[in-house]
Structure formats: structure tokens, C-alpha cells
Amino acid sequence: MNNKELVVSFFMEGYANHDYDYIMECVAENYIDHSPAGARSNADAVNILKIVEGQFADLKIKVLDVFSENDMVATRILYDGIHNGTCMGIPATGKHISFEALENFKVADGKIVESWGYWPDKEIEQKLKA
């Protein structure tokens, strides 16, 4: 599996299929997330996926763009789901929400070792409060 395929499978298996055992295998034990979520291990990465699953029911993921060069993979992802759990301090609204996020990954020895995620927090908050 090449780096692009690895990252796409991370999204599909983690968010869509909730295969957390797969995430534990494809993400390095000493993984570092440079986003505000701040994961520091593959177990932390699984916990983040579970938190998002609890915030958005029927979450659909669509990989809009994926680019790879050397050990880096850049993505633009469409998230689409129903707000059914507290997100950004906002209790469940039952609203359908859709947003795009940019997420970049570093891959080494066939595992995701670092990531930088950029979710449009202000846009998400506005949609939830609207």
C-alpha cells in the first residue's frame, strides 16, 4: 500500500467503518497530532475518532483531494453528518452539518507518524448555532 492509499484507508476504516484495530495498526505508537486535539499515540488517535463518532451520527467521509510527495500526504476531506453529541461546547442539535477540512500526514515505514489537521472551527460553530 502506498502512502496515499494508507491515508485514505485511515479515513475510511477509522471514520466510516469504525475499525479501531486497523487504526492501531496503521498509526505509529508514538504518533504526534499537531492539531488542537493533540494526540500523542495511536490510542489517542482512536479516542479522537470515537469522540467525533459521538458528535456526529451517520457520519459520511468523502476524500475530495489527496496529494503525496515523498513521506507527506495532503488531503481535503468532506465531513457530513447529524450533530448528535456535544461539539465545541454546543449540545446536540440534531442538525445536518457538512464541512471541509484539510489534513496532512507524515508517513514512515508504512505507518502514519504525524498529522496536522485544520478543521474550520468557526464555520462549524456557526452552522451548529444557526
DSSP file with accessible surface (Angstrom, degrees, kcal/mol):
  #  RESIDUE AA STRUCTURE BP1 BP2  ACC     N-H-->O    O-->H-N    N-H-->O    O-->H-N    TCO  KAPPA ALPHA  PHI   PSI    X-CA   Y-CA   Z-CA
    1    1 A M              0   0  147      0, 0.0     2,-0.1     0, 0.0   109,-0.0   0.000 360.0 360.0 360.0 129.9    0.0    0.0    0.0
    2    2 A N     >  -     0   0   82      1,-0.1     4,-2.4     4,-0.0     5,-0.2  -0.289 360.0 -96.6 -82.3 174.8    1.4    3.4   -0.9
    3    3 A N  H  > S+     0   0   41      1,-0.2     4,-2.3     2,-0.2     5,-0.2   0.882 123.0  50.7 -61.4 -41.6    1.3    6.5    1.3
    4    4 A K  H  > S+     0   0   88      1,-0.2     4,-2.5     2,-0.2    -1,-0.2   0.934 111.5  48.1 -62.3 -45.1   -1.8    7.9   -0.4
    5    5 A E  H  > S+     0   0  103      1,-0.2     4,-2.6     2,-0.2    -2,-0.2   0.893 109.7  53.9 -62.8 -38.1   -3.7    4.6   -0.1
    6    6 A L  H  X S+     0   0   10     -4,-2.4     4,-1.9     2,-0.2    -1,-0.2   0.940 111.0  44.6 -61.2 -47.2   -2.7    4.3    3.6
    7    7 A V  H  X S+     0   0    0     -4,-2.3     4,-1.8     2,-0.2    -2,-0.2   0.928 113.1  49.9 -67.2 -42.8   -4.1    7.8    4.4
    8    8 A V  H  X S+     0   0   44     -4,-2.5     4,-2.5     1,-0.2     5,-0.2   0.931 110.6  50.7 -61.4 -41.4   -7.3    7.2    2.5
    9    9 A S  H  X S+     0   0   20     -4,-2.6     4,-3.1     1,-0.2     5,-0.5   0.864 103.3  60.4 -66.5 -31.5   -7.8    3.9    4.3
   10   10 A F  H  X S+     0   0    9     -4,-1.9     4,-2.1     2,-0.2     5,-0.5   0.944 110.0  41.7 -57.3 -46.7   -7.2    5.7    7.6
   11   11 A F  H  X>S+     0   0    0     -4,-1.8     4,-2.0     3,-0.2     5,-1.2   0.942 118.9  43.6 -66.9 -47.2  -10.3    7.9    6.9
   12   12 A M  I  <>S+     0   0   56     -4,-2.5     5,-2.2     3,-0.2     4,-0.5   0.942 121.4  37.8 -67.8 -46.0  -12.4    5.1    5.5
   13   13 A E  I  <5S+     0   0   55     -4,-3.1     6,-3.2    -5,-0.2    -1,-0.2   0.887 124.2  40.3 -74.1 -37.4  -11.6    2.5    8.2
   14   14 A G  I  <5S+     0   0    0     -4,-2.1     4,-0.3    -5,-0.5    -3,-0.2   0.962 129.5  21.6 -77.1 -53.2  -11.5    4.9   11.1
   15   15 A Y  I  <5S+     0   0   14     -4,-2.0    -3,-0.2    -5,-0.5    -2,-0.1   0.903 133.3  32.9 -85.0 -44.5  -14.4    7.3   10.4
   16   16 A A  I   <S+     0   0   40     -5,-1.2    -3,-0.2    -4,-0.5    -4,-0.1   0.923 132.2  25.4 -82.2 -44.0  -16.7    5.2    8.1
   17   17 A N  S   <S-     0   0   95     -5,-2.2    -3,-0.2    -6,-0.2    -4,-0.2   0.511  88.5-136.8-101.9  -7.6  -16.1    1.7    9.3
   18   18 A H        +     0   0   76     -4,-0.3     2,-1.5    -6,-0.3    -4,-0.2   0.837  43.0 160.4  54.1  37.8  -15.1    2.3   12.9
   19   19 A D     >  +     0   0   61     -6,-3.2     4,-1.5     1,-0.2     3,-0.3  -0.650   7.1 169.3 -90.2  82.8  -12.3   -0.3   12.6
   20   20 A Y  H  > S+     0   0   38     -2,-1.5     4,-2.3     1,-0.2    -1,-0.2   0.779  71.4  61.5 -71.8 -25.5  -10.2    0.9   15.5
   21   21 A D  H  > S+     0   0  121      2,-0.2     4,-1.4     1,-0.2    -1,-0.2   0.914 104.2  50.5 -63.7 -40.3   -7.9   -2.2   15.4
   22   22 A Y  H  > S+     0   0   44     -3,-0.3     4,-2.5     1,-0.2     3,-0.3   0.920 108.7  51.6 -62.6 -42.5   -6.9   -1.2   11.9
   23   23 A I  H  X S+     0   0    0     -4,-1.5     4,-1.8     1,-0.2    -2,-0.2   0.913 105.7  55.0 -61.8 -40.7   -6.2    2.4   13.1
   24   24 A M  H  < S+     0   0   72     -4,-2.3    -1,-0.2     1,-0.2    -2,-0.2   0.853 113.3  43.7 -60.7 -31.4   -4.0    1.0   15.9
   25   25 A E  H  < S+     0   0  127     -4,-1.4    -2,-0.2    -3,-0.3    -1,-0.2   0.862 116.5  42.7 -82.0 -37.9   -2.0   -0.9   13.2
   26   26 A C  H  < S+     0   0    6     -4,-2.5    86,-2.9    -5,-0.1     2,-0.4   0.623 105.9  68.2 -90.1 -10.7   -1.7    1.9   10.6
   27   27 A V  E  < S-a  112   0A   1     -4,-1.8    86,-0.2    84,-0.2    15,-0.1  -0.917  90.7-113.3-108.9 133.4   -0.8    4.7   13.1
   28   28 A A  E >   -     0   0A   8     84,-2.9     3,-1.7    -2,-0.4    14,-0.2  -0.264  18.5-122.2 -64.4 148.4    2.5    4.6   14.9
   29   29 A E  E 3  S+     0   0A 160      1,-0.3    13,-0.5    12,-0.2    14,-0.2   0.840 115.5  45.9 -58.5 -34.3    2.5    4.0   18.6
   30   30 A N  E 3  S+     0   0A 120     11,-0.2    -1,-0.3    12,-0.1    11,-0.1   0.033  85.1 156.6-100.7  28.5    4.4    7.3   19.1
   31   31 A Y  E <   -     0   0A  11     -3,-1.7     2,-0.5    81,-0.1    83,-0.2  -0.158  28.8-152.3 -53.2 141.7    2.1    9.3   16.6
   32   32 A I  E     -a  114   0A  59     81,-2.0    83,-1.8     8,-0.1     2,-0.6  -0.986   5.8-161.4-124.9 123.8    2.0   13.0   17.1
   33   33 A D  E     -a  115   0A  10      6,-2.7    83,-0.2    -2,-0.5     5,-0.0  -0.923   1.5-166.4-103.1 119.3   -1.0   15.1   16.2
   34   34 A H        +     0   0   84     81,-3.3    82,-0.2    -2,-0.6    -1,-0.1   0.336  59.5  96.5 -90.1   7.8   -0.1   18.8   15.8
   35   35 A S  S >  S-     0   0   26     80,-0.2     3,-1.4     1,-0.1    83,-0.1  -0.365  98.9 -90.8 -85.4 174.2   -3.8   20.0   15.8
   36   36 A P  T 3  S+     0   0  128      0, 0.0    -1,-0.1     0, 0.0    -3,-0.0   0.783 123.7  69.5 -57.9 -24.3   -5.6   21.2   18.9
   37   37 A A  T 3  S-     0   0   62     80,-0.1    -3,-0.1     1,-0.1    -4,-0.0   0.871  86.8-162.3 -63.6 -35.0   -6.7   17.6   19.6
   38   38 A G    <   -     0   0   27     -3,-1.4    -4,-0.1     1,-0.2    -1,-0.1   0.761   9.3-173.4  66.2  33.7   -3.0   16.9   20.4
   39   39 A A        -     0   0    2      1,-0.1    -6,-2.7     5,-0.1    -1,-0.2  -0.256  12.1-173.7 -58.4 146.6   -2.9   13.1   20.2
   40   40 A R        +     0   0  134     -8,-0.2     2,-0.3     1,-0.1    -1,-0.1   0.124  64.1  23.6-129.3  18.1    0.4   11.6   21.3
   41   41 A S  S  > S-     0   0   26    -11,-0.1     4,-1.8     1,-0.1   -11,-0.2  -0.974  84.3 -98.7-167.5 168.9   -0.2    7.9   20.4
   42   42 A N  H  > S+     0   0   17    -13,-0.5     4,-2.1    -2,-0.3     5,-0.2   0.865 123.4  56.4 -67.1 -31.8   -2.2    5.6   18.2
   43   43 A A  H  > S+     0   0   42    -14,-0.2     4,-2.2     1,-0.2    -1,-0.2   0.908 105.8  50.5 -64.9 -39.9   -4.5    5.0   21.1
   44   44 A D  H  > S+     0   0   59      2,-0.2     4,-2.1     1,-0.2    -1,-0.2   0.891 107.3  54.4 -62.3 -39.3   -5.1    8.8   21.4
   45   45 A A  H  X S+     0   0    5     -4,-1.8     4,-2.1     1,-0.2    -2,-0.2   0.923 107.8  49.5 -61.2 -42.5   -5.9    8.8   17.6
   46   46 A V  H  X S+     0   0    9     -4,-2.1     4,-2.4     1,-0.2    -1,-0.2   0.920 108.3  53.7 -61.8 -42.5   -8.5    6.1   18.2
   47   47 A N  H  X S+     0   0   82     -4,-2.2     4,-2.2     1,-0.2    -1,-0.2   0.896 107.0  51.4 -61.1 -38.6  -10.0    8.2   21.1
   48   48 A I  H  X S+     0   0   40     -4,-2.1     4,-2.5     2,-0.2    -1,-0.2   0.931 108.9  50.6 -63.7 -44.5  -10.3   11.2   18.8
   49   49 A L  H  X S+     0   0    4     -4,-2.1     4,-2.4     1,-0.2    -2,-0.2   0.914 110.7  49.7 -59.1 -40.9  -12.2    9.1   16.2
   50   50 A K  H  X S+     0   0  101     -4,-2.4     4,-1.9     2,-0.2    -1,-0.2   0.878 108.8  52.3 -66.9 -37.7  -14.5    7.9   18.9
   51   51 A I  H  X S+     0   0  101     -4,-2.2     4,-1.1     2,-0.2    -2,-0.2   0.945 110.9  46.8 -62.6 -47.4  -15.2   11.4   20.1
   52   52 A V  H >X S+     0   0    8     -4,-2.5     4,-1.9     1,-0.2     3,-0.8   0.917 109.4  54.8 -62.1 -40.6  -16.1   12.6   16.5
   53   53 A E  H 3< S+     0   0   75     -4,-2.4    -1,-0.2     1,-0.3    -2,-0.2   0.892 108.1  50.0 -59.2 -37.5  -18.3    9.5   16.1
   54   54 A G  H 3< S+     0   0   44     -4,-1.9    -1,-0.3     1,-0.2    -2,-0.2   0.695 111.9  48.3 -74.6 -18.4  -20.1   10.5   19.3
   55   55 A Q  H << S+     0   0   33     -4,-1.1    29,-1.8    -3,-0.8    30,-1.4   0.764 116.2  38.4 -90.0 -29.6  -20.6   14.1   18.0
   56   56 A F  E >< S-B   83   0A   4     -4,-1.9     3,-0.7    27,-0.2    -1,-0.2  -0.947  70.8-153.2-133.7 112.7  -21.9   13.2   14.5
   57   57 A A  E 3  S+B   82   0A  33     25,-2.9    25,-2.5    -2,-0.5     3,-0.2  -0.455  81.4  14.1 -77.8 153.6  -24.3   10.4   13.7
   58   58 A D  E 3  S-     0   0A 114     23,-0.2    -1,-0.2     1,-0.2     2,-0.2   0.860  87.6-168.9  52.4  39.8  -24.3    8.8   10.3
   59   59 A L  E <   -     0   0A  22     -3,-0.7     2,-0.4   -44,-0.1    22,-0.2  -0.434   5.9-164.2 -67.5 127.7  -21.0   10.5    9.5
   60   60 A K  E     -B   80   0A 104     20,-3.4    20,-1.9    -2,-0.2     2,-0.4  -0.919   1.1-158.9-112.3 139.6  -20.0   10.2    5.9
   61   61 A I  E     -B   79   0A  21     -2,-0.4     2,-0.4    18,-0.2    18,-0.2  -0.967   8.4-176.5-119.9 133.3  -16.5   10.9    4.7
   62   62 A K  E     -B   78   0A 131     16,-2.1    16,-3.0    -2,-0.4     2,-0.8  -0.989  21.7-140.6-130.9 123.7  -15.5   11.8    1.2
   63   63 A V  E     +B   77   0A  38     -2,-0.4    14,-0.2    14,-0.2     3,-0.1  -0.745  24.0 175.9 -81.7 110.8  -11.9   12.3    0.1
   64   64 A L  E     +     0   0A  47     12,-2.4     2,-0.3    -2,-0.8    -1,-0.2   0.857  65.9   5.7 -84.6 -40.3  -12.1   15.3   -2.2
   65   65 A D  E     +B   76   0A  56     11,-1.6    11,-2.1     2,-0.0     2,-0.3  -0.996  58.1 180.0-144.2 144.8   -8.3   15.7   -2.8
   66   66 A V  E     +B   75   0A  35     -2,-0.3     2,-0.4     9,-0.2     9,-0.2  -0.958   6.8 177.6-147.4 126.8   -5.3   13.7   -1.9
   67   67 A F  E     -B   74   0A 132      7,-2.6     7,-3.0    -2,-0.3     2,-0.4  -0.975   5.7-168.8-128.5 145.0   -1.7   14.6   -2.9
   68   68 A S  E     +B   73   0A  49     -2,-0.4     2,-0.3     5,-0.2     5,-0.2  -0.998  12.8 168.2-139.6 137.4    1.5   12.8   -1.9
   69   69 A E  E >   -B   72   0A 143      3,-2.4     3,-2.6    -2,-0.4     2,-0.0  -0.944  67.1 -41.9-146.9 127.8    5.2   13.7   -2.2
   70   70 A N  T 3  S-     0   0  137     -2,-0.3   -67,-0.1     1,-0.3     0, 0.0  -0.323 126.3 -18.4  53.9-120.8    7.9   11.7   -0.5
   71   71 A D  T 3  S+     0   0   63     -3,-0.1    36,-2.9    -2,-0.0     2,-0.4   0.334 119.1  92.2 -99.2   9.6    6.7   11.0    3.0
   72   72 A M  E <   -BC  69 106A  69     -3,-2.6    -3,-2.4    34,-0.2     2,-0.4  -0.846  49.3-171.7-110.0 141.4    3.9   13.6    3.1
   73   73 A V  E     -BC  68 105A   2     32,-2.7    32,-3.1    -2,-0.4     2,-0.4  -0.998   5.8-163.8-130.3 125.8    0.3   13.2    2.2
   74   74 A A  E     -BC  67 104A  36     -7,-3.0    -7,-2.6    -2,-0.4     2,-0.3  -0.907  12.5-176.4-110.3 138.4   -2.1   16.2    2.0
   75   75 A T  E     -BC  66 103A   6     28,-1.9    28,-1.7    -2,-0.4     2,-0.4  -0.941  25.8-156.2-133.3 155.5   -5.9   15.8    1.9
   76   76 A R  E     -BC  65 102A  75    -11,-2.1   -12,-2.4    -2,-0.3   -11,-1.6  -0.991  28.8-170.3-126.1 119.9   -9.1   17.8    1.6
   77   77 A I  E     -BC  63 101A   0     24,-2.9    24,-2.5    -2,-0.4     2,-0.6  -0.916  19.2-144.7-120.1 137.9  -11.9   15.9    3.3
   78   78 A L  E     -BC  62 100A  44    -16,-3.0   -16,-2.1    -2,-0.4     2,-0.4  -0.894  16.7-164.7 -99.9 122.2  -15.7   16.4    3.3
   79   79 A Y  E     +BC  61  99A   1     20,-3.1    20,-2.2    -2,-0.6     2,-0.4  -0.909  10.8 176.0-104.2 137.8  -17.4   15.5    6.5
   80   80 A D  E     +BC  60  98A  43    -20,-1.9   -20,-3.4    -2,-0.4     2,-0.3  -0.970  19.9 112.0-147.5 120.5  -21.2   15.1    6.5
   81   81 A G  E     - C   0  97A   3     16,-2.6    16,-3.2    -2,-0.4     2,-0.5  -0.964  60.4 -77.0-168.2-173.8  -23.4   14.0    9.4
   82   82 A I  E     -BC  57  96A  57    -25,-2.5   -25,-2.9    -2,-0.3     2,-1.0  -0.904  41.5-123.3-106.0 126.9  -26.0   14.8   12.0
   83   83 A H  E     +B   56   0A   0     12,-3.0    11,-2.8    -2,-0.5    10,-0.7  -0.546  50.8 149.5 -72.3 101.4  -25.0   16.7   15.1
   84   84 A N        +     0   0   77    -29,-1.8     2,-0.3    -2,-1.0   -28,-0.2   0.278  54.7  42.3-121.6  10.7  -26.0   14.3   17.9
   85   85 A G  S    S-     0   0   14    -30,-1.4     8,-0.2     6,-0.1     5,-0.1  -0.980  99.1 -69.9-151.9 160.8  -23.4   15.0   20.6
   86   86 A T        +     0   0   88     -2,-0.3     2,-0.4     6,-0.1    -2,-0.1  -0.293  51.7 177.0 -57.7 127.7  -21.8   17.9   22.3
   87   87 A C  B >   -E   90   0B   7      3,-2.2     3,-2.3     1,-0.1    -1,-0.0  -0.996  68.0  -8.3-136.3 124.9  -19.3   19.6   19.9
   88   88 A M  T 3  S-     0   0   74     -2,-0.4    -1,-0.1     1,-0.3    -2,-0.0   0.856 130.5 -56.6  57.1  34.0  -17.4   22.7   20.8
   89   89 A G  T 3  S+     0   0   65      1,-0.2    -1,-0.3     0, 0.0    -3,-0.1   0.475 111.7 124.7  78.7   1.5  -19.5   23.0   23.9
   90   90 A I  B <   -E   87   0B  20     -3,-2.3    -3,-2.2    -5,-0.1    -1,-0.2  -0.845  59.9-130.1 -98.1 118.4  -22.7   23.0   21.9
   91   91 A P        -     0   0   87      0, 0.0    -6,-0.1     0, 0.0    -5,-0.1  -0.193  47.3 -65.7 -61.5 161.1  -25.1   20.3   22.9
   92   92 A A        +     0   0   54     -8,-0.2    -8,-0.2     1,-0.1    -6,-0.1  -0.146  49.2 178.8 -50.2 134.2  -26.7   18.1   20.2
   93   93 A T        -     0   0   54    -10,-0.7    -9,-0.2    -8,-0.2    -1,-0.1   0.535  37.0-128.5-112.4 -17.0  -28.9   20.0   17.9
   94   94 A G        +     0   0   50    -11,-2.8     2,-0.2     1,-0.3   -10,-0.1   0.502  60.3 145.4  76.6   4.4  -30.0   17.2   15.5
   95   95 A K        -     0   0   70    -12,-0.3   -12,-3.0    33,-0.1     2,-0.3  -0.491  54.7-120.0 -78.3 144.3  -28.9   19.5   12.6
   96   96 A H  E     -C   82   0A 111    -14,-0.2     2,-0.4    -2,-0.2   -14,-0.2  -0.651  38.4-173.0 -76.0 133.1  -27.4   18.1    9.5
   97   97 A I  E     -C   81   0A   5    -16,-3.2   -16,-2.6    -2,-0.3     2,-0.4  -0.990  14.5-177.4-134.9 144.7  -23.9   19.6    9.1
   98   98 A S  E     +C   80   0A  32     -2,-0.4     2,-0.3   -18,-0.2   -18,-0.2  -0.998  13.5 156.1-139.1 136.9  -21.3   19.4    6.3
   99   99 A F  E     -C   79   0A   5    -20,-2.2   -20,-3.1    -2,-0.4     2,-0.4  -0.989  33.1-124.3-157.3 157.4  -17.8   20.9    6.2
  100  100 A E  E     -C   78   0A  89     -2,-0.3     2,-0.3   -22,-0.2   -22,-0.2  -0.849  25.5-172.3-104.9 143.8  -14.5   20.5    4.5
  101  101 A A  E     -C   77   0A   2    -24,-2.5   -24,-2.9    -2,-0.4     2,-0.5  -0.954  18.8-135.7-132.4 152.8  -11.2   20.0    6.4
  102  102 A L  E     +CD  76 118A  89     16,-2.1    16,-3.4    -2,-0.3     2,-0.4  -0.933  25.9 177.3-106.8 130.3   -7.6   19.9    5.5
  103  103 A E  E     -CD  75 117A  15    -28,-1.7   -28,-1.9    -2,-0.5     2,-0.4  -0.992   8.4-167.1-138.9 128.4   -5.5   17.2    7.0
  104  104 A N  E     -CD  74 116A  47     12,-2.5    12,-2.4    -2,-0.4     2,-0.3  -0.904   7.6-165.8-117.4 145.3   -1.8   16.5    6.3
  105  105 A F  E     -CD  73 115A   1    -32,-3.1   -32,-2.7    -2,-0.4     2,-0.5  -0.962  16.8-147.4-134.0 146.9    0.1   13.4    7.3
  106  106 A K  E     -CD  72 114A  66      8,-2.5     7,-2.9    -2,-0.3     8,-1.4  -0.947  21.3-162.0-109.6 133.0    3.7   12.2    7.5
  107  107 A V  E     + D   0 112A   4    -36,-2.9     2,-0.4    -2,-0.5     5,-0.2  -0.943  12.1 174.7-118.3 135.6    4.2    8.5    6.8
  108  108 A A  E >   - D   0 111A  38      3,-2.5     3,-1.7    -2,-0.4   -80,-0.0  -0.993  69.8  -7.6-140.5 132.9    7.3    6.5    7.8
  109  109 A D  T 3  S-     0   0  173     -2,-0.4     3,-0.1     1,-0.3    -1,-0.1   0.853 129.6 -53.4  52.2  38.8    7.8    2.7    7.4
  110  110 A G  T 3  S+     0   0   49      1,-0.2     2,-0.3  -109,-0.0    -1,-0.3   0.606 118.3 100.4  77.1  14.1    4.2    2.2    6.3
  111  111 A K  E <  S- D   0 108A  82     -3,-1.7    -3,-2.5   -84,-0.0     2,-0.5  -0.960  77.9-112.0-131.5 149.3    2.7    4.0    9.3
  112  112 A I  E     +aD  27 107A   0    -86,-2.9   -84,-2.9    -2,-0.3    -5,-0.2  -0.672  38.9 169.4 -75.6 122.7    1.2    7.4    9.9
  113  113 A V  E     +     0   0A  27     -7,-2.9   -81,-2.0    -2,-0.5     2,-0.3   0.674  58.8  14.0-111.3 -24.5    3.6    9.1   12.3
  114  114 A E  E     -aD  32 106A  42     -8,-1.4    -8,-2.5   -83,-0.2    -1,-0.3  -0.988  59.1-172.6-148.3 156.3    2.4   12.7   12.4
  115  115 A S  E     -aD  33 105A   3    -83,-1.8   -81,-3.3    -2,-0.3     2,-0.4  -0.990  14.9-159.0-149.8 156.4   -0.5   14.8   11.3
  116  116 A W  E     - D   0 104A  62    -12,-2.4   -12,-2.5    -2,-0.3     2,-0.4  -0.960  20.5-168.0-133.6 110.9   -1.7   18.4   11.0
  117  117 A G  E     - D   0 103A  11     -2,-0.4     2,-0.5   -14,-0.2   -14,-0.2  -0.865  10.7-170.6-109.4 136.4   -5.4   18.9   10.9
  118  118 A Y  E     + D   0 102A 129    -16,-3.4   -16,-2.1    -2,-0.4    -2,-0.0  -0.866  10.5 176.7-126.8  93.0   -7.2   22.1   10.0
  119  119 A W        -     0   0   61     -2,-0.5     2,-2.3   -18,-0.2     3,-0.2  -0.787  40.0-116.1 -93.5 143.7  -10.9   22.0   10.7
  120  120 A P     >  +     0   0   33      0, 0.0     4,-2.7     0, 0.0     5,-0.2  -0.448  42.5 173.9 -79.3  74.5  -13.0   25.1   10.1
  121  121 A D  H  > S+     0   0   80     -2,-2.3     4,-2.8     1,-0.2     5,-0.2   0.873  73.6  49.0 -54.0 -45.5  -14.0   25.6   13.7
  122  122 A K  H  > S+     0   0  159      1,-0.2     4,-2.5     2,-0.2    -1,-0.2   0.917 112.6  48.5 -63.8 -40.9  -15.7   28.9   13.3
  123  123 A E  H  > S+     0   0   76     -3,-0.2     4,-2.4     2,-0.2    -2,-0.2   0.931 112.6  48.3 -64.0 -44.0  -17.7   27.7   10.3
  124  124 A I  H  X S+     0   0    1     -4,-2.7     4,-2.3     1,-0.2    -2,-0.2   0.946 112.0  49.3 -61.5 -46.9  -18.7   24.5   12.2
  125  125 A E  H  X S+     0   0   66     -4,-2.8     4,-2.1    -5,-0.2    -2,-0.2   0.918 110.9  49.9 -59.7 -43.9  -19.7   26.6   15.3
  126  126 A Q  H  X S+     0   0  134     -4,-2.5     4,-1.4     1,-0.2    -1,-0.2   0.914 110.9  49.6 -62.9 -41.4  -21.8   29.0   13.1
  127  127 A K  H  < S+     0   0   82     -4,-2.4    -1,-0.2     1,-0.2    -2,-0.2   0.889 111.9  48.1 -65.5 -38.6  -23.6   26.1   11.5
  128  128 A L  H  < S+     0   0    3     -4,-2.3    -1,-0.2     1,-0.2    -2,-0.2   0.836 116.0  43.6 -71.3 -32.1  -24.4   24.5   14.8
  129  129 A K  H  <        0   0  137     -4,-2.1    -1,-0.2    -5,-0.2    -2,-0.2   0.627 360.0 360.0 -87.2 -15.1  -25.7   27.7   16.3
  130  130 A A     <        0   0   96     -4,-1.4    -3,-0.0    -5,-0.2    -4,-0.0  -0.229 360.0 360.0 -66.7 360.0  -27.7   28.8   13.2
